[in-house]
Amino acid sequence: MNNDLLESFKSRLSNLDWKKSIVLLISIFLSVYSYFICNQGVLGIPFTIGTFVCLVLFYLEIKFWTILLSLLLLLKITYILPQFFITLEFGTSNFKINVLALILLIVHLNLNNSLTNKLLQKLRKSEKTKNDNFQSRVQRFEFKYRYKSIKQLNEIIEDKGVMTKEAVQAAVNLIDKFDMG
């Protein structure tokens, strides 16, 4: 039975895409080295524990590890969590950015681009949904205003402060249709 568990463990390790976790492994090394060798103290514990949790999630193939590591690196970038033993930073006296953590985050997001692709798709969908909602409201106003005269439509356009953007756009569309017809 122990051999079966060991073989299962070995096969799982060989099937993992270790290239995607290179930033995780570097972060673990940096956090452990900073904590034990450089006496970072208690403040370094959250990042160290967080990276080990990410390693376990990576081993279990739970995609949340990419988001968790991104959040941990963001906290390192803004110095909410203490810096690594290597300090590369830029900024003003009030606001500093940890350059090493920023580089690690950029590499991590590039290696795990499925995360960034999903976020970009959600942003595109939300923009498309907003545009679709606007167009459907314009169409409702066009239907409502279809029997109005050109004079009434011009009054709607002139009262932009009173009327909604959709109502004004519908009036403009109807006037354009009158001009073409």
C-alpha positions in Angstrom: 0.0 0.0 0.0 2.8 2.4 0.8 4.4 1.7 -2.6 1.0 2.5 -4.3 0.9 5.9 -2.4 4.5 6.6 -3.3 3.9 5.7 -7.0 0.7 7.9 -7.0 2.6 10.8 -5.5 5.5 10.4 -8.1 3.1 10.2 -11.0 1.2 13.3 -9.8 4.5 15.2 -9.4 5.6 14.2 -12.9 2.3 15.3 -14.5 2.4 18.8 -13.0 3.4 21.7 -15.2 6.2 23.0 -13.1 7.0 25.9 -15.5 3.8 27.6 -14.3 5.0 27.4 -10.7 8.5 28.8 -11.1 7.5 32.1 -9.5 5.9 30.2 -6.6 9.0 28.2 -6.0 11.2 31.4 -6.1 8.8 33.1 -3.7 9.0 30.2 -1.3 12.7 30.3 -1.4 12.9 34.1 -0.9 10.3 34.0 1.9 12.0 31.1 3.8 15.4 32.6 3.3 14.2 36.0 4.5 12.5 34.5 7.4 15.1 32.1 8.7 18.5 33.5 7.5 17.8 37.2 7.7 15.7 37.2 10.9 12.7 38.8 9.3 10.7 37.8 12.4 7.0 37.2 12.8 6.0 39.6 10.0 7.3 37.2 7.4 5.1 34.3 8.5 1.9 35.2 6.5 3.7 35.3 3.2 5.6 32.1 3.9 2.5 30.2 5.0 0.6 31.7 2.0 3.2 30.4 -0.5 3.2 27.0 1.0 -0.6 26.9 0.8 -0.2 27.9 -2.9 2.2 25.0 -3.3 -0.3 22.6 -1.9 -3.1 24.0 -4.1 -0.8 23.7 -7.1 -0.1 20.1 -6.2 -3.8 19.4 -5.9 -4.3 21.2 -9.3 -6.7 23.8 -7.8 -6.5 26.9 -10.0 -7.1 29.2 -7.0 -3.4 29.1 -6.2 -2.7 31.5 -9.1 -5.1 34.1 -7.6 -3.7 33.6 -4.1 -0.1 34.0 -5.2 -1.0 37.1 -7.2 -2.7 38.7 -4.1 0.3 37.8 -1.9 2.7 39.4 -4.4 0.5 42.5 -4.6 0.7 42.8 -0.8 4.5 42.5 -1.1 4.6 45.2 -3.9 2.8 47.7 -1.7 4.8 46.8 1.5 1.7 45.6 3.4 3.7 42.5 3.8 7.5 43.1 4.5 9.9 42.9 1.7 12.3 40.1 0.9 15.9 40.1 2.0 16.7 41.8 -1.3 15.3 45.3 -1.5 14.7 46.8 -4.9 12.3 49.7 -4.7 11.2 52.9 -6.3 8.8 55.7 -5.4 8.6 58.7 -3.1 9.1 58.9 0.6 5.4 58.2 1.3 4.8 55.6 -1.4 7.2 52.9 -2.4 6.9 49.9 -4.8 8.8 46.7 -4.3 10.4 46.1 -7.7 11.3 42.5 -7.1 7.8 41.5 -6.1 6.5 43.5 -9.1 8.8 41.5 -11.5 7.7 38.3 -9.9 4.0 39.2 -10.3 4.5 40.1 -14.0 6.3 36.9 -14.7 3.7 34.9 -12.8 0.8 36.5 -14.7 2.6 35.8 -18.0 3.3 32.2 -17.2 -0.3 31.7 -16.0 -2.0 33.7 -18.7 -5.2 31.7 -18.4 -6.0 33.8 -15.3 -5.4 37.1 -17.1 -7.3 35.9 -20.1 -10.3 35.1 -18.0 -10.2 38.5 -16.3 -10.0 40.2 -19.7 -12.9 38.2 -21.1 -15.0 39.2 -18.1 -14.2 42.8 -18.7 -15.0 42.6 -22.4 -18.3 40.8 -21.6 -19.3 43.5 -19.1 -18.5 46.3 -21.7 -20.5 44.4 -24.3 -23.4 43.9 -21.9 -23.4 47.7 -21.1 -23.5 48.5 -24.8 -26.3 45.9 -25.5 -28.3 47.4 -22.6 -27.8 50.9 -23.9 -28.9 49.8 -27.4 -32.0 48.0 -26.1 -33.1 51.1 -24.2 -32.5 53.3 -27.3 -34.7 50.9 -29.2 -37.5 51.2 -26.6 -37.4 55.0 -26.8 -37.4 54.8 -30.6 -40.6 52.7 -30.4 -42.1 55.2 -27.9 -41.2 58.2 -30.1 -42.0 56.7 -33.5 -45.1 59.0 -34.0 -43.6 62.2 -32.8 -42.9 65.1 -35.2 -39.5 66.3 -36.1 -40.2 69.4 -34.0 -40.9 67.3 -30.9 -37.8 65.2 -31.5 -35.7 68.3 -31.8 -37.1 69.5 -28.4 -36.1 66.2 -26.9 -32.5 66.6 -28.2 -32.3 70.2 -27.0 -33.5 69.1 -23.5 -30.4 66.9 -22.9 -30.2 67.8 -19.2 -33.8 66.6 -18.7 -33.8 63.6 -21.0 -31.7 60.5 -20.7 -28.9 59.7 -23.1 -30.9 56.9 -24.5 -33.9 59.1 -25.2 -31.7 61.7 -26.9 -30.0 59.0 -29.0 -33.4 57.6 -30.0 -34.5 61.1 -31.1 -31.4 61.6 -33.1 -31.8 58.1 -34.7 -35.4 58.9 -35.7 -34.5 62.3 -37.2 -31.8 60.5 -39.2 -34.4 58.0 -40.4 -36.8 60.9 -41.4 -33.9 62.6 -43.3 -33.1 59.4 -45.2 -36.8 58.5 -46.0 
